[in-house]
Amino acid sequence: MKILVPLDGTPESESVLPWVRGLLSLPEARVRLLHVAPPHSDPAGCEGSLGRAARRLEGAGAVESIVETGAPGAVILRLAREDRADFIAMRTRCRQGIPRMHFGSVAAEVLQGARSPVLVTGPGIRAPKETPSFRSILVPLDGSDWSAQVLPPVAALALRLGARATLLHAGASPDGLRARAEELSRGGVACDTVGLPGHPATAILAHANLLGVDLVAMATHGRSGFQRLLLGSVAEEVVLQSPVPVLLRRPE
């Protein structure tokens, strides 16, 4: 499993590293730490922060550091394609209290263009005291085929980690999810379903806290106008408030 981790030298960007360390426990996992320096700058100035980040992952698995120059979003997407990264892991800079979600231009560009699922940590996440494990995954679905496109990466992670997946139909009965759950079960993934009434984001966050899940995984809208309506109101609210990382998959 290949994981690309963009960093910018700030402690905020490095706050994703505990969860990256948890993923490094997977067999054959390999992490590439990336710092993208501005054009015409000296890349050597970034090596210190990358070294600090690499030391936080020391002993957990295979870690490589790389410095590139250019436009950060474009470089991240190019390297993810070239390396055939299974996941991109990064910290978001979304903030509340403004008319629309502010996700940061780099994160927005990556989420819009990435072929790989993106593991994001938002401002509501709890700092772990120990290396996090991924034993329980909450998967919100709305019954559509596009929302179900998050299931293949969820299944791959669950099988490797021995995690249990809970399919959640927020605001409706879970009846429509049973076929999806049976498909996952036939593939070897422990799975159950639940339906909760109320506003979808509220139900997702409440259930994530109730179960103490380790990861929320969901599809984004990924349509034109992505900057304006970045993830859709439900995913936006979940990323802003989730106490655990959110795995986002842009439907194709």
WOBEL-V166972 format. One record per residue. N is the residue number from 1. RES is the residue in three letters. OMEGA is omega in radians with two decimals (999 if undefined). Layout:
n=N res=RES omega=OMEGA
n=N res=RES omega=OMEGA
This chain:
n=1 res=MET omega=-3.11
n=2 res=LYS omega=-3.09
n=3 res=ILE omega=3.09
n=4 res=LEU omega=-3.06
n=5 res=VAL omega=3.08
n=6 res=PRO omega=3.11
n=7 res=LEU omega=3.11
n=8 res=ASP omega=3.10
n=9 res=GLY omega=-3.13
n=10 res=THR omega=3.04
n=11 res=PRO omega=3.13
n=12 res=GLU omega=-3.13
n=13 res=SER omega=-3.11
n=14 res=GLU omega=-3.13
n=15 res=SER omega=3.07
n=16 res=VAL omega=-2.98
n=17 res=LEU omega=3.10
n=18 res=PRO omega=3.13
n=19 res=TRP omega=3.02
n=20 res=VAL omega=3.10
n=21 res=ARG omega=3.09
n=22 res=GLY omega=3.12
n=23 res=LEU omega=3.13
n=24 res=LEU omega=3.09
n=25 res=SER omega=3.14
n=26 res=LEU omega=3.10
n=27 res=PRO omega=3.07
n=28 res=GLU omega=3.08
n=29 res=ALA omega=3.13
n=30 res=ARG omega=-3.11
n=31 res=VAL omega=3.01
n=32 res=ARG omega=3.07
n=33 res=LEU omega=-3.05
n=34 res=LEU omega=2.95
n=35 res=HIS omega=3.12
n=36 res=VAL omega=3.13
n=37 res=ALA omega=3.11
n=38 res=PRO omega=3.09
n=39 res=PRO omega=3.09
n=40 res=HIS omega=3.08
n=41 res=SER omega=3.14
n=42 res=ASP omega=-3.12
n=43 res=PRO omega=-3.09
n=44 res=ALA omega=-3.13
n=45 res=GLY omega=-3.12
n=46 res=CYS omega=-3.00
n=47 res=GLU omega=-3.14
n=48 res=GLY omega=-3.13
n=49 res=SER omega=3.09
n=50 res=LEU omega=3.10
n=51 res=GLY omega=3.09
n=52 res=ARG omega=3.13
n=53 res=ALA omega=-3.14
n=54 res=ALA omega=3.13
n=55 res=ARG omega=3.10
n=56 res=ARG omega=3.12
n=57 res=LEU omega=-3.06
n=58 res=GLU omega=3.11
n=59 res=GLY omega=-3.10
n=60 res=ALA omega=-3.10
n=61 res=GLY omega=-3.07
n=62 res=ALA omega=-3.11
n=63 res=VAL omega=3.10
n=64 res=GLU omega=3.10
n=65 res=SER omega=-3.12
n=66 res=ILE omega=3.06
n=67 res=VAL omega=3.09
n=68 res=GLU omega=3.03
n=69 res=THR omega=3.13
n=70 res=GLY omega=3.09
n=71 res=ALA omega=-2.98
n=72 res=PRO omega=-3.10
n=73 res=GLY omega=-3.12
n=74 res=ALA omega=-3.14
n=75 res=VAL omega=3.13
n=76 res=ILE omega=-3.11
n=77 res=LEU omega=3.14
n=78 res=ARG omega=-3.12
n=79 res=LEU omega=3.10
n=80 res=ALA omega=3.11
n=81 res=ARG omega=-3.09
n=82 res=GLU omega=-3.11
n=83 res=ASP omega=-3.06
n=84 res=ARG omega=-3.11
n=85 res=ALA omega=3.07
n=86 res=ASP omega=3.13
n=87 res=PHE omega=2.89
n=88 res=ILE omega=-3.13
n=89 res=ALA omega=-3.09
n=90 res=MET omega=3.07
n=91 res=ARG omega=3.07
n=92 res=THR omega=3.06
n=93 res=ARG omega=-3.13
n=94 res=CYS omega=-3.12
n=95 res=ARG omega=3.05
n=96 res=GLN omega=3.02
n=97 res=GLY omega=3.08
n=98 res=ILE omega=-3.02
n=99 res=PRO omega=3.11
n=100 res=ARG omega=3.13
n=101 res=MET omega=3.03
n=102 res=HIS omega=-3.04
n=103 res=PHE omega=-3.02
n=104 res=GLY omega=-3.02
n=105 res=SER omega=-3.12
n=106 res=VAL omega=3.12
n=107 res=ALA omega=3.12
n=108 res=ALA omega=-3.14
n=109 res=GLU omega=3.14
n=110 res=VAL omega=-3.13
n=111 res=LEU omega=3.13
n=112 res=GLN omega=-2.99
n=113 res=GLY omega=-3.02
n=114 res=ALA omega=2.99
n=115 res=ARG omega=-3.14
n=116 res=SER omega=2.97
n=117 res=PRO omega=-3.10
n=118 res=VAL omega=3.07
n=119 res=LEU omega=-3.09
n=120 res=VAL omega=2.99
n=121 res=THR omega=-3.09
n=122 res=GLY omega=-3.05
n=123 res=PRO omega=-3.13
n=124 res=GLY omega=-3.01
n=125 res=ILE omega=3.11
n=126 res=ARG omega=3.09
n=127 res=ALA omega=-3.10
n=128 res=PRO omega=3.07
n=129 res=LYS omega=3.11
n=130 res=GLU omega=3.09
n=131 res=THR omega=-3.07
n=132 res=PRO omega=2.99
n=133 res=SER omega=3.12
n=134 res=PHE omega=-3.10
n=135 res=ARG omega=-3.08
n=136 res=SER omega=-3.09
n=137 res=ILE omega=3.07
n=138 res=LEU omega=-3.03
n=139 res=VAL omega=3.08
n=140 res=PRO omega=3.09
n=141 res=LEU omega=3.09
n=142 res=ASP omega=3.13
n=143 res=GLY omega=-3.12
n=144 res=SER omega=3.11
n=145 res=ASP omega=-3.10
n=146 res=TRP omega=3.13
n=147 res=SER omega=-3.12
n=148 res=ALA omega=3.13
n=149 res=GLN omega=3.05
n=150 res=VAL omega=-3.02
n=151 res=LEU omega=3.12
n=152 res=PRO omega=3.09
n=153 res=PRO omega=3.08
n=154 res=VAL omega=3.14
n=155 res=ALA omega=-3.14
n=156 res=ALA omega=3.12
n=157 res=LEU omega=-3.09
n=158 res=ALA omega=3.14
n=159 res=LEU omega=-3.11
n=160 res=ARG omega=-3.05
n=161 res=LEU omega=-3.03
n=162 res=GLY omega=-3.07
n=163 res=ALA omega=3.07
n=164 res=ARG omega=3.13
n=165 res=ALA omega=3.04
n=166 res=THR omega=3.10
n=167 res=LEU omega=-3.05
n=168 res=LEU omega=2.98
n=169 res=HIS omega=-3.06
n=170 res=ALA omega=3.11
n=171 res=GLY omega=-3.10
n=172 res=ALA omega=3.09
n=173 res=SER omega=3.11
n=174 res=PRO omega=-3.05
n=175 res=ASP omega=-3.09
n=176 res=GLY omega=-3.10
n=177 res=LEU omega=-3.02
n=178 res=ARG omega=3.12
n=179 res=ALA omega=3.10
n=180 res=ARG omega=-3.13
n=181 res=ALA omega=3.12
n=182 res=GLU omega=3.10
n=183 res=GLU omega=3.10
n=184 res=LEU omega=-3.13
n=185 res=SER omega=3.10
n=186 res=ARG omega=3.10
n=187 res=GLY omega=3.08
n=188 res=GLY omega=-3.12
n=189 res=VAL omega=3.02
n=190 res=ALA omega=-2.95
n=191 res=CYS omega=2.97
n=192 res=ASP omega=-3.11
n=193 res=THR omega=3.10
n=194 res=VAL omega=3.02
n=195 res=GLY omega=-3.13
n=196 res=LEU omega=3.11
n=197 res=PRO omega=3.04
n=198 res=GLY omega=-3.14
n=199 res=HIS omega=-3.04
n=200 res=PRO omega=-3.10
n=201 res=ALA omega=3.11
n=202 res=THR omega=3.13
n=203 res=ALA omega=3.14
n=204 res=ILE omega=-3.10
n=205 res=LEU omega=3.13
n=206 res=ALA omega=-3.11
n=207 res=HIS omega=3.08
n=208 res=ALA omega=3.11
n=209 res=ASN omega=-3.12
n=210 res=LEU omega=-3.11
n=211 res=LEU omega=-3.04
n=212 res=GLY omega=-3.08
n=213 res=VAL omega=-3.13
n=214 res=ASP omega=-3.06
n=215 res=LEU omega=2.95
n=216 res=VAL omega=-3.13
n=217 res=ALA omega=-3.09
n=218 res=MET omega=3.11
n=219 res=ALA omega=3.02
n=220 res=THR omega=3.12
n=221 res=HIS omega=3.05
n=222 res=GLY omega=-3.13
n=223 res=ARG omega=3.00
n=224 res=SER omega=-3.02
n=225 res=GLY omega=-3.05
n=226 res=PHE omega=3.14
n=227 res=GLN omega=-3.09
n=228 res=ARG omega=3.14
n=229 res=LEU omega=-2.81
n=230 res=LEU omega=-3.07
n=231 res=LEU omega=-2.93
n=232 res=GLY omega=-2.98
n=233 res=SER omega=-3.10
n=234 res=VAL omega=3.14
n=235 res=ALA omega=3.10
n=236 res=GLU omega=-3.10
n=237 res=GLU omega=3.13
n=238 res=VAL omega=-3.13
n=239 res=VAL omega=-3.12
n=240 res=LEU omega=-2.96
n=241 res=GLN omega=-3.05
n=242 res=SER omega=3.09
n=243 res=PRO omega=-3.12
n=244 res=VAL omega=3.12
n=245 res=PRO omega=3.10
n=246 res=VAL omega=3.08
n=247 res=LEU omega=-3.07
n=248 res=LEU omega=3.11
n=249 res=ARG omega=3.08
n=250 res=ARG omega=3.14
n=251 res=PRO omega=3.13
n=252 res=GLU omega=999
